[in-house]
């Protein structure tokens, strides 16, 4: 029984938050209700630390459940861990060229709160950010992402996102994140 508890504890400690957001405040596009997406994200080593780049896959399903509420199921995985969770976004502002709100995430050993904002440049091409305070394993992780979402075909968007994070607000814990994803909306 103790061995089973130890295995469970190690498995749970392996869970952490997805490495990128990839879900802008502008999604789903006007006239669409659902979005399914998949991507990959990579995180740089910390300065002054000998460690490798880390990568993970990310999946999500998002649905608009009202004029102001969007819910997402989010999953992330790599060769050592799996994470799954839920996100709820209150879409407080939705205009032709601007979208913004507040999002709360809760997952398997991760939690976070962010302020997603998006500005439409043209067509359904958006620049977005979501300053966030959340967890990265057992560390507090404030982060500032900046991304672009570009509609490439009816309902299909490509996203590129860069992010800077500082675990426990320490300069020597600074990491750079890079994510690339595709999303389909209907």
Beta strands, then each sheet from edge to edge (+ up, - down):
strand 1: 34-43
strand 2: 54-64
strand 3: 69-77
strand 4: 82-94
strand 5: 98-107
strand 6: 110-122
strand 7: 125-136
strand 8: 139-153
strand 9: 156-167
strand 10: 174-185
sheet 1: 1+ 2- 3+ 4- 5+ 6- 7+ 8- 9+ 10- 1+
end
